[in-house]
Amino acid sequence: MIQEALKHFGSEAGVVINTSSIASHNPTPNSVVYSVTKSAVDAMTLALSRELGARKIRVNAIAPGGTTSEGLATSASSAATSRRRSSG
C-alpha cells in the first residue's frame, strides 16, 4: 500500500503513518504472531523513514495500547466461564 501511495506523492513532501502496537515491545502470552508482525511494522517504519527522508517524506508509526470495550469484556467473561466448565 505504501508503494502505491508513494506514486502519488510526486516531488512534494508527505507523511506515511503506520499502525503498530505496544505489543511489539511488550508482548503478552499467546500473542507471538501478533507481536512479531507489529515488530515488523516498527522495523519497516524505521527503514522507510531513513530511505524516504531525502524526499522529505516522514514515516511514523502509532502504537496504541489495549482498550477495554463491552465486546472485549463479554468475550473475556465467556472464555473464563468456558475454562471453569472444562476444568471442573
PEMONOR-V272481 format. One record per pair of residues at least 4 apart in sequence whose C-alpha atoms are under 8 Angstrom apart, sorted by the first residue. I is the first residue (numbers start at 1). GAP is how many residues later the second one is. D is the distance in Angstrom with one decimal. If there is no record, write none. Layout:
# PEMONOR-V272481
i: {I;I}
gap: {GAP;GAP}
d: {D;D}
This chain:
# PEMONOR-V272481
i: {1;2;2;3;4;5;6;9;9;11;12;12;13;13;13;13;14;14;14;15;15;15;15;16;16;16;16;17;17;17;17;18;18;18;18;18;18;19;19;19;19;20;20;20;20;20;20;20;20;20;21;21;21;21;21;21;22;22;22;22;22;23;23;23;23;23;23;24;24;24;24;24;24;25;25;27;27;27;28;31;32;33;34;35;36;37;38;39;40;41;42;42;43;44;45;45;45;45;46;46;46;47;48;48;48;49;49;49;49;49;50;52;52;52;52;53;53;68;68;69;70;71;72;73;74;75;76;77;78;79;80;81;82;83;84}
gap: {4;4;14;4;4;4;4;4;5;44;43;44;42;43;44;45;42;43;44;42;43;44;45;41;42;43;44;42;43;44;45;23;27;41;42;43;44;22;42;43;44;4;18;19;21;22;41;42;43;44;14;17;41;42;43;44;4;5;41;42;43;4;5;11;12;15;42;11;12;13;14;15;18;10;14;4;5;8;4;4;4;4;4;4;4;4;4;4;4;4;4;19;4;4;4;14;15;16;4;13;14;4;4;5;11;4;8;9;10;11;4;4;5;6;7;4;5;4;5;4;4;4;4;4;4;4;4;4;4;4;4;4;4;4;4}
d: {6.2;6.1;7.6;6.8;7.4;6.8;7.4;7.2;6.6;7.2;7.8;7.5;6.6;4.7;5.1;7.9;6.7;4.6;6.3;5.4;4.7;5.8;7.8;7.4;6.2;4.7;6.3;6.0;5.0;5.3;7.1;7.2;7.1;7.7;6.2;4.4;6.4;7.5;5.4;5.2;6.2;7.4;5.2;7.6;6.1;6.6;6.0;5.7;4.6;7.2;7.9;6.1;7.2;4.0;5.3;6.3;5.9;7.6;5.4;6.3;5.5;4.5;7.0;7.6;5.1;7.1;7.8;4.8;6.5;7.8;5.2;4.7;7.8;7.8;7.5;6.5;7.3;5.8;8.0;5.9;6.0;6.1;6.2;6.2;6.3;6.4;6.4;6.3;6.0;6.0;6.3;7.1;6.2;6.0;6.0;6.0;6.1;6.6;6.4;7.5;7.8;6.2;5.7;8.0;6.5;5.7;7.4;5.9;4.7;7.3;7.9;6.7;5.4;7.1;7.8;5.4;6.2;6.3;6.9;6.1;6.2;6.1;6.1;6.1;6.2;6.2;6.2;6.2;6.2;6.2;6.3;6.3;6.2;6.1;5.9}
